[in-house]
Amino acid sequence: MEVVDTKEKWTNRIRTVTIGATAEEGGTRANSVTVGGETTLPLLTFEGEIPHRPVIAGQIADVVPDGWPQILKEAVGDVINSPAEWAQKLVEEDHVDLISLKLIGADPAGAARSSAEAAETVKAVLDAVKVPLIFWGCDDEETDNALLLECSAAARGERCLIGSATETNYRTLGAIGTADKHKVIAEAPVDINIGKQVNILLQDAGFSLDDVVMCQTTAALGYGFDYVYTIFERVRIAGLKGDELMALPQIANVGWEVWKVKEALQDDDILPGWGKLEDRGPLWETTTATGYLQAGADILTLAHPRSIAAVRQAIDDLMAS
Amino acid sequence: MIFIGERINTGFKDIKQGVTDKDPAPLVHWATKQAEAGAGFLDVNLGAVSADPADMCWMIETVQGAVETPICIDTNKPTILAEAIKVTRPGMLINSTTAAPEKLDVMMPIAAEHGACIIGLVMDESGTPKSVDKRVENAGMIVAKAMECGMEPDRVFLDPIVMPLKYMQDQCKMILEAVRQFQLFSDPPPNTVCGLSNISNGTTQKSLIDRTFLVMAINNGMSSAICDVMDTELVNAALTAELMMDKQIYADAYVRK
């Protein structure tokens, strides 16, 4: 009996976004990283083209993140106090494809560092490593408008990926992306309709969607993961079916979000029977990340070296077929 | 919804003049306007102004020099098509073939060879069908020929042939039913298209009638229309209908301004 061919035939291709500029392209990166370009759902290499494999961005911050568990700080080591050295370690020892720098030091409710200091950190990281850079603000919108402007100028021409444009600050992000030749993350609060809205607004403001990566706001496993997973899927299916406003690569900010939930913070003295945190923490990060990998994430940020190794292995295995 | 801009047609005086004088200005103007309004293809029609393929090639090259939007080569003459397709960028749409074998056997292999999509008018040598069944039968011939030539069914844009509401009022619901039945040919289904302004021919409420018909056609699966893409009320009604059919994801800013 003939086996019926059940392969889906999609009509559209996801846009490609290239992060990082080499010397010939006006930057100083040793290489660039291209994501997107799929003509099929994640990992279905038998059904369509997946020209660029999903990539891993090593998570760093300009100050030691509040609340990170000891097991993670120890795994990072002393370099946690120096963003440049931290980035170097992630590149040299953990072989990450990019660095994802969160500029929480500028948070007015925290260290309240100046935009100039943040820009210095961005420069220091760019000097220390030659992989492409993603950098994010501190999530205080007023602070971020000035902060991202200054950091963007400091990294002019390096084609960084900057997070993130929202329904309210899209004009600022679009303008600095254009002025300094960077790519922009469009972020929506776990809401596919707002996700599309931000893309339309950026496009209407004159920023090309060829320079945008979507972020649905990342949820850790057990904390709304299934909602975000579904949005990733719906965005990708809409894009493959021909909705150009949704045919964009996607980023899951796993490394930043997972290390806030009790499963990744508390050891078995508080959670008896849950196993040692030393194993459970990286496992929680790895499981969350591999979930998003299957939902359609093109970029995954990860913090723990063991998670980075495990997720890379998963990508290798799943892309090998 | 794939909107096919209808304006670059020598039926319009300014375009006719442009072609006669070899003045690119009106063609460039309408190519740019329609592309900005979101046209997925730009129909280019030489009409009866000339039978010289070189004139059609000049029109296409002029439009392609102004915008990136793919071309819909609008001619029923294989000799003009054969020359025009050589200067047209990939991703073009051919307008059109019918189900008549002598036409289908010539046009479909050209589409297949050039990786083009093609509009299939569901008429044959006996003329335009008046029934649903005959429309579907002719559509089946066109889709079958496409598949025989190795083309995916969705590279065919089936045109049920829209008749003027004013003069053939009974035809409207048959056209809509035919569109619905075209969806059953394959998965994903063939595309469907219509020359929208035919529906309002001779009426005093052209825009309202075009818009209402398009919304009803979308409800039955219509995926494309050759129309006035500058009519924002028309375009926004179509986009809204597509939201209601769950073909697009809603966003507050979905309407075109």
Interface residues (C-beta under 8 A of the other chain):
Chain A: K9 T11 I192 N193 I194 K196 Q197 N199 I200 L201 D204 R234 A238 D243 L245 M246
Chain B: E152 D154 P188 Q248 I249 Y250 A251 D252 A253 Y254
